[in-house]
Amino acid sequence: MTTISQQYLELTIVLLVLSIIFYTVFTLYRKNEILYSQNASISKELQERKEHSMSLEIEQEKSSERLEELANLKETEHNYYQLLGEYNTLKQLHSSVNEELEQVREELAQMQSLKEKSISLQEALESKEQVVEQLHTKMLKEFKLLSSELLEQKQQSFQSSSKEQLKLL
């Protein structure tokens, strides 16, 4: 009975771990969407800055503004690569979470199999207990029958022996 309670406890723990994993996956998915959105806006901003940079090359008199825009462009590019690195890290984390989820699913299937085996063993035990109880009842009846027969035989033997001794007396 305690093994079943332990199994239910283990199953509850597994379900809790699955809930945490699903929450983590959902959070990663939301962060991934944000990264995609930021990536698109950064790409758009990069495109705009490149166009602006071309116009600055044509206009040589505004070269100081051109240098400032290039510095901003490099900072944006740095941010882009930084976000790209974070995105790759999140992808790896997502992959590892999926692997862990698959392991948990396998363990859950094993636990389900063990639970089914436990139930079938418990049913077999109950069936055998019933058979033993029936055999016990049957043996008790047979014992009573044999003892009464034996008692009757002894009584008849005693009566006949008593009669013979009385006759002899």
Salt bridges, closest charged atoms under 4 A:
GLU33 OE1 - ARG30 NH1 2.53
GLU45 OE2 - ARG49 NH2 2.87
GLU57 OE2 - ARG66 NH2 3.10
GLU59 OE1 - LYS62 NZ 3.44
GLU69 OE1 - ARG49 NH1 3.40
GLU102 OE1 - ARG105 NH1 4.00
